[in-house]
Structure formats: C-alpha cells, structure tokens
Amino acid sequence: LLQNIQIDVSDFDLEGANFSLEANNISLKDKYSLDVKSMSTYYEMYDDHMTIDKLKFETAESTFDGDVLFEYNSMEDFQDFVNQVHITAEIRESDLQSKEIQIFSGEQFPDFKRFSLTGNAEGTVNQLQAEDLDLNVGASTHLTGNLALRNTTNPDSIFINAQNIKLNTQPEDVQFLYGLFSDSALPLDV
C-alpha cells in the first residue's frame, strides 16, 4: 500500500501500448516502511524493452544513481524475470542499506550492512557479468574488479568467476557475505 504519493511528471507520451515520461520528482511511502524522499528518471516502455535512464533516488538510508535497460521478447518474459529479461546497467556512486534491499528481495540478511557500489552489469540475473565493479560492504570490505555470476538465485550451485580482483576484508564481513548465500555458519576462526 502506497501512501503520501507526490508525482511531478513532464513530457508524457503515449502511443498505443508504448509510453515514455520524464519523472522530475516522485516521493512516497510504502507499507514496508520504505520512504522514497525523491526520485527522478527518464522512463520509456515498449513491447521489447524498458529504459530507466538517469535514475536517481534517495530514501531514508540509501541513494542510487544509474541507468538501467531491460530487454525482453514480450511482457510474459517477466514471469521468469531472472532467466528471461536481459539487463544492462550502469551504476554510479550508489549507497544502499541492506535492510531496504531486503524489502524487495524477501530475504532476511544476517545483519544490516551498507553497500557502496559503482560499476556496469549485463546479462540476466542468473547469468550476470559485472565489470569495473567497485564495491564496499560493511566495516572494511572493499572489492574491485570483474565478476561473472551464474545461478545467482540458487545458493547451492552459484558460480563466481572473478578477474582482476582486489579484495580487502575482515572476518566479520566475510561471515556476513557468506551468510547472504548460505544457511550454514563458517568456522569462527575464518
């Protein structure tokens, strides 16, 4: 349930089932306590793709700046989004709070952590390439490089191919990251 919705839109264009708009500012609260203070973007939706350019939003604890393109054969592909919808994303200087991410994922993270992220991604959720990744997680984990991710929605068979990776971390952050993908605990001396 959305509450306190305020929308400022310009350049709205509707042609059949296709439309585009410039969202100058959107703010709202939802039933899960997500408070979107401001959001702006250029959005277009067509039979075979959806473009979300210059997406900027700020919530109570997160900020995001990026461009996202979703490509699909038809809207029916969204029924198997993780395998059928191709994503191309450029993420600029974004800072996300895990407790706000879990609102959308349905997953309960082991501890609330902040993610800072820049980089590019392309592919489906289950076959994703991330390049020029610069990721900060938790107290002191910093990862840069390129990742190829396979089977991301199946923790028992996830595959990560890392190239040109630089990683600095500490045990508490390793425990947190491992907990995102597994129900079992790591030994305490990791």
Disulfide bonds with the S-S distance in Angstrom:
none
